[in-house]
Amino acid sequence: MKYNFDQKINRLNTACEKWDDLENRFGVKDVISMWVADMDFQSPPSVMEALKRRAEHGMYGYTLRPDSYFEAITDWLKRRHQWSVNKEWIAHSPGVIPALALIIRSFTQPEDKIIIQPPVYHHFSRIIQAQEREVVNNPLKLEDGRYTMDFDDLEAKIDPKVKMLILCSPHNPVGRVWSEWELMRLGQICMKHNILVVADEIHFDLVYKKYSHVPFARISEEFLDHSITCIAPSKTFNLMGLQVSSIIIPNKELRHRYNKEVNDLSIGSPNTFGVVASEAVYRHGEEWLDELIRYLQKNLNYLTYYFREKIPQIKVIQPEGTYLVWLDCRELGLSSKELDDFMLRKAKVAMNEGYIFGDEGEGFMRMNIACPRSILEKSLQQMEQAIHSLCKA
């Protein structure tokens, strides 16, 4: 491989949330960090080179989004996702979660209802409740080790107060890459009831070889006109700290309302280095991404084999996309608190607790495999030893 994903880089004392915040987040620090969705890989060389050139200029004033920036994004979407997007559709936000807050404020009123599909990214429910809207849960169904949408439950829970559905695609944490049929059925239900679909597609580039991401808005003109799509290069290229994302709003009236909220809050000026980095990766990061996905697939294969052969008490929900793995730990027979303590203090591995993704996550853990193989191997060995001791007790 041209890029060395096996390289271990010490991230301690770099104000790195994933490693420097362990004691504050978990109460321990002598553990392997496998939690927050942040890769332990350097971003592509094209990013570092572009940022160095920009830094050397020495002027870091107010920044525009130039035409070349929009062209890089639209070319990427056309090339990688067969989606033709006009540059006028692309609004700004410093991140997807801030965008969700802005979207909720723009298109719903206090006490309106918003549907999510747990177990799902835990900030969805937090951001909805922070805007004084009501969360409506449409839980996914787990059947034979695979999650699917429950359309009957969805229709049963829709009433006149339901104004929006937040779609996680690909899904975090369960790793589903939704098929076009599933998205079509979901969209038909939402269009029937005049529900705005907000698609968080931040993991859209991180899809394994057998699968293909379908942008929700690409499916039909009706979906295009009644949806908002949130994307960013952050998860794909490890650029979270540069705080830039693209909010794609084809409907002119919806876009105007969103942009008014952005301007009212004075957050329309993008991060200088975020703009530079985004353009660099969308123009020159494709080869790096293809190698990254191959490396992640090998990590996933290794992890799957290891659990099956050495830690069969934990079942792997096979992800079709993302670098996050949803682990079914219910066979261990531990309560949520016991499971957390066991993984942290016995296995010495820090993962996201399943229950933060909703009640449906009780007994599960989310593991981040975007790390050098040696780190993954060590974490699995520690888990094996701890579980072996647990079963002997």
C-alpha positions in Angstrom: 0.0 0.0 0.0 1.1 3.5 -0.7 -0.1 4.9 2.6 1.1 3.5 6.0 -2.0 2.9 8.1 0.0 0.7 10.4 2.0 3.7 11.7 1.3 4.4 15.4 1.3 8.1 16.2 1.3 9.3 19.8 -1.7 11.7 20.2 -1.3 12.3 23.9 -0.9 16.0 24.9 -2.2 17.3 21.6 -5.6 18.4 23.0 -7.0 15.2 21.5 -10.4 14.4 22.8 -10.1 10.7 22.0 -7.0 10.2 24.1 -6.4 13.3 26.3 -10.0 13.2 27.7 -10.1 9.6 28.8 -9.9 10.3 32.5 -12.5 13.0 32.4 -14.9 11.0 30.2 -14.4 7.5 31.7 -12.8 8.0 35.1 -9.7 6.1 34.0 -6.8 6.8 31.7 -4.7 3.6 31.5 -6.9 2.1 28.7 -7.0 1.7 25.0 -9.2 4.4 23.4 -11.7 2.8 21.0 -14.6 5.2 21.5 -15.3 8.5 19.7 -15.6 8.4 15.9 -12.1 9.8 15.3 -9.5 7.9 13.3 -6.0 7.2 14.6 -4.6 7.8 11.1 -3.0 10.9 9.7 -5.1 12.8 7.1 -4.0 12.5 3.5 -0.7 14.1 2.6 -2.6 16.4 0.2 -4.3 18.0 3.3 -1.1 18.5 5.2 0.6 20.1 2.1 -2.3 22.4 1.4 -2.6 23.5 5.0 1.2 24.2 5.2 1.0 26.4 2.1 -2.0 28.3 3.5 -0.4 28.7 6.9 2.8 30.1 5.4 0.8 32.9 3.9 0.4 34.3 7.4 -3.0 36.0 6.8 -6.0 34.3 8.4 -8.8 36.8 8.0 -12.5 36.3 7.2 -12.8 33.6 4.6 -15.2 33.0 1.7 -16.1 29.7 0.1 -14.6 30.2 -3.4 -16.0 28.6 -6.6 -13.1 26.1 -6.6 -14.4 24.8 -3.2 -17.9 24.3 -4.5 -16.6 22.6 -7.7 -14.5 20.2 -5.6 -17.6 19.1 -3.6 -19.9 18.8 -6.6 -17.3 16.9 -8.6 -16.8 14.5 -5.7 -20.6 13.9 -5.3 -20.9 13.2 -9.1 -17.9 11.0 -9.3 -18.3 9.0 -6.1 -22.1 9.0 -5.6 -23.6 9.7 -9.1 -25.4 12.7 -7.7 -25.5 16.0 -9.6 -25.7 18.9 -7.1 -25.8 22.5 -8.0 -23.4 24.7 -6.1 -26.2 27.1 -5.1 -27.8 24.2 -3.1 -24.8 24.0 -0.7 -25.2 25.9 2.5 -22.7 26.1 5.4 -22.4 24.9 8.9 -19.4 24.4 11.2 -20.6 20.8 11.7 -23.5 18.4 11.1 -24.8 18.6 14.7 -24.9 22.4 14.7 -26.7 22.1 11.4 -29.3 19.9 12.9 -29.9 22.4 15.6 -30.3 25.2 13.0 -32.6 23.0 10.8 -34.8 22.1 13.8 -35.0 25.8 14.8 -35.8 26.8 11.1 -38.5 24.2 10.3 -40.2 23.2 13.5 -41.8 24.9 16.5 -41.4 24.1 20.2 -43.4 20.9 21.1 -43.4 19.7 17.5 -42.3 16.0 17.2 -39.2 14.7 15.4 -38.7 11.0 14.6 -35.4 9.2 15.0 -34.5 5.5 14.6 -32.6 4.1 17.6 -30.2 2.7 18.5 -28.9 5.8 16.8 -26.3 8.6 17.2 -26.9 9.9 20.7 -26.6 13.6 19.9 -29.8 13.4 17.8 -32.1 13.1 20.8 -30.0 15.6 22.8 -30.2 18.3 20.1 -33.9 17.7 19.6 -34.7 18.1 23.3 -32.4 21.1 23.6 -34.6 22.9 21.1 -37.7 21.9 23.2 -39.0 19.5 20.6 -40.3 16.0 21.3 -38.4 12.9 20.3 -40.4 10.1 18.7 -38.6 6.8 18.6 -39.1 4.5 15.6 -36.7 1.7 16.7 -34.9 -0.5 14.2 -35.6 -4.2 14.3 -32.7 -6.6 14.9 -33.4 -9.9 13.2 -30.8 -12.6 12.6 -27.9 -10.3 13.4 -29.0 -7.5 11.0 -31.0 -4.3 11.6 -33.9 -3.2 9.4 -36.4 -0.3 9.5 -39.8 -0.9 11.1 -42.1 0.8 8.6 -45.3 -0.4 10.3 -44.2 1.2 13.6 -43.2 4.3 11.8 -46.6 4.9 10.3 -48.3 4.1 13.6 -46.4 6.8 15.3 -47.1 9.6 12.9 -49.5 12.3 14.0 -50.1 15.9 12.9 -47.4 17.1 15.3 -44.6 15.1 13.6 -42.8 17.5 11.3 -39.4 16.0 10.7 -37.5 12.7 10.5 -33.7 12.6 11.0 -32.3 9.8 8.9 -28.8 8.4 9.8 -27.4 7.0 6.5 -25.1 5.1 6.7 -26.4 4.3 10.2 -24.3 5.0 13.3 -23.9 2.8 15.4 -25.3 -0.3 13.7 -23.4 0.2 10.4 -26.3 -0.4 7.9 -26.0 1.1 4.4 -29.6 1.4 3.5 -30.8 0.0 0.2 -32.6 2.1 -2.3 -35.8 0.2 -1.6 -35.6 0.9 2.1 -35.0 4.6 1.5 -37.8 4.7 -1.1 -40.3 3.1 1.3 -39.2 5.5 4.1 -39.5 8.5 1.8 -42.9 7.5 0.5 -44.2 7.4 4.1 -42.7 10.8 4.9 -43.9 12.5 1.7 -47.4 11.1 2.4 -47.5 12.8 5.7 -45.6 16.0 4.7 -42.6 15.2 6.9 -39.3 16.8 6.1 -36.5 14.3 5.9 -33.1 15.5 7.2 -30.4 13.0 6.1 -27.3 12.9 8.1 -25.0 11.3 5.6 -21.7 12.2 7.2 -20.4 8.6 6.9 -21.4 8.4 3.2 -17.9 7.8 1.8 -17.1 5.0 4.3 -18.8 2.0 2.7 -17.4 -1.5 2.3 -16.9 -3.0 -1.1 -20.1 -5.1 -1.4 -22.3 -2.1 -0.7 -23.2 1.3 -2.2 -24.4 4.4 -0.5 -27.6 5.9 -2.0 -28.1 9.6 -1.2 -31.7 10.0 -0.1 -32.2 13.1 -2.2 -31.0 11.4 -5.4 -33.8 8.9 -5.5 -36.6 11.2 -6.9 -37.4 14.8 -7.6 -40.0 14.7 -4.8 -37.4 13.5 -2.2 -35.0 16.1 -3.6 -37.5 18.9 -2.9 -38.5 17.7 0.5 -35.2 16.9 2.2 -32.0 18.3 3.5 -28.7 16.4 3.3 -25.8 16.9 5.7 -22.3 15.9 4.6 -18.8 16.7 5.6 -15.2 15.4 4.8 -14.6 15.1 8.6 -15.3 11.4 9.2 -13.9 10.3 5.8 -10.6 12.2 6.1 -10.2 12.8 9.9 -10.8 16.5 9.7 -13.3 16.9 12.6 -11.2 19.7 14.3 -11.4 21.9 11.2 -15.2 22.4 11.6 -16.6 22.6 8.1 -19.6 20.8 6.6 -22.0 21.1 3.6 -25.7 21.3 4.1 -27.4 20.5 0.7 -30.8 22.2 0.4 -32.2 22.0 -3.2 -35.5 23.6 -2.3 -35.0 27.4 -2.6 -37.5 28.4 0.1 -36.1 25.9 2.6 -32.5 27.1 1.8 -33.5 30.7 2.3 -35.0 29.9 5.8 -31.9 27.9 6.8 -29.5 30.6 5.6 -31.5 33.2 7.5 -31.0 31.2 10.7 -27.3 31.0 10.0 -27.0 34.7 9.3 -29.1 35.6 12.4 -26.6 33.7 14.6 -23.6 35.1 12.7 -22.0 31.7 12.0 -21.8 31.9 8.2 -18.1 32.5 8.0 -16.2 29.2 7.5 -13.0 28.1 9.1 -10.1 29.2 6.8 -8.3 25.9 7.1 -11.5 23.9 6.8 -12.1 25.3 3.4 -8.6 24.6 2.3 -8.6 21.0 3.6 -12.0 20.2 2.1 -11.0 21.3 -1.3 -7.7 19.4 -1.0 -9.2 16.0 -0.1 -12.1 16.2 -2.5 -9.6 16.9 -5.3 -6.7 14.7 -4.3 -7.9 12.3 -1.6 -9.5 9.5 -3.6 -6.6 7.2 -3.7 -6.0 7.6 0.0 -9.7 6.8 0.7 -9.7 3.7 -1.4 -6.7 2.4 0.5 -8.3 3.4 3.8 -11.4 1.4 3.1 -9.3 -1.7 2.2 -7.4 -1.3 5.5 -10.6 -1.0 7.5 -12.0 -4.1 5.8 -9.0 -6.1 6.9 -9.4 -4.7 10.4 -13.0 -5.7 10.3 -12.2 -9.2 9.0 -9.6 -9.7 11.7 -12.0 -8.5 14.4 -14.8 -10.7 13.2 -12.6 -13.8 13.1 -11.2 -13.0 16.6 -14.6 -12.7 18.2 -16.0 -15.8 16.5 -13.0 -18.0 17.4 -11.8 -16.6 20.7 -14.6 -14.5 22.2 -17.9 -16.1 21.0 -19.8 -14.6 24.0 -19.8 -11.3 22.0 -21.6 -11.1 18.7 -20.4 -8.7 15.9 -23.2 -6.9 14.1 -21.5 -6.8 10.7 -21.2 -3.2 9.5 -21.8 -2.4 5.8 -20.3 1.0 6.3 -18.5 3.3 8.8 -15.5 2.3 10.9 -17.7 1.7 13.9 -18.6 -1.8 15.0 -21.7 -2.6 17.1 -21.0 -5.4 19.6 -23.8 -7.5 21.2 -22.5 -8.2 24.7 -25.8 -9.4 26.2 -24.6 -13.0 26.5 -22.2 -11.9 29.2 -25.1 -11.4 31.5 -23.9 -8.1 32.9 -26.0 -5.0 33.7 -25.2 -1.8 31.8 -23.0 -0.5 34.7 -21.3 -3.8 35.1 -20.6 -4.0 31.4 -19.1 -0.5 31.4 -16.9 -1.2 34.5 -15.8 -4.6 33.1 -14.6 -3.2 29.8 -12.9 -0.3 31.4 -11.3 -1.8 34.5 -10.9 -5.4 33.5 -10.4 -5.4 29.7 -9.0 -1.8 29.9 -10.7 -0.8 26.6 -12.7 2.4 26.4 -15.7 2.1 24.0 -19.0 3.9 23.7 -21.7 2.5 26.0 -24.5 1.1 24.0 -27.3 2.6 26.1 -26.3 6.2 25.2 -27.8 5.4 21.7 -31.2 4.6 23.2 -32.8 1.9 25.4 -32.3 -0.4 22.4 -28.6 -0.2 23.0 -28.7 -1.8 26.4 -26.1 -4.6 26.5 -24.2 -3.4 23.5 -21.0 -1.5 23.0 -19.7 0.6 20.0 -16.1 0.0 19.0 -14.0 2.2 16.7 -11.7 0.1 14.5 -10.1 3.0 12.6 -6.7 2.4 14.2 -3.4 0.6 13.4 -3.8 -3.2 13.5 -1.5 -3.5 16.4 -3.8 -1.4 18.6 -6.8 -3.4 17.5 -5.0 -6.7 18.2 -4.0 -5.5 21.7 -7.5 -4.4 22.6 -9.0 -7.7 21.5 -6.4 -9.7 23.4 -7.2 -7.7 26.6 -10.9 -8.3 26.1 -10.3 -12.0 25.6 -8.3 -12.3 28.8 -10.8 -10.4 30.8 -13.8 -12.4 29.5 -11.9 -15.7 30.0 -11.4 -14.7 33.7 -15.1 -13.7 33.9 -16.3 -17.0 32.6 -14.1 -18.9 35.0 -15.3 -17.0 38.0 
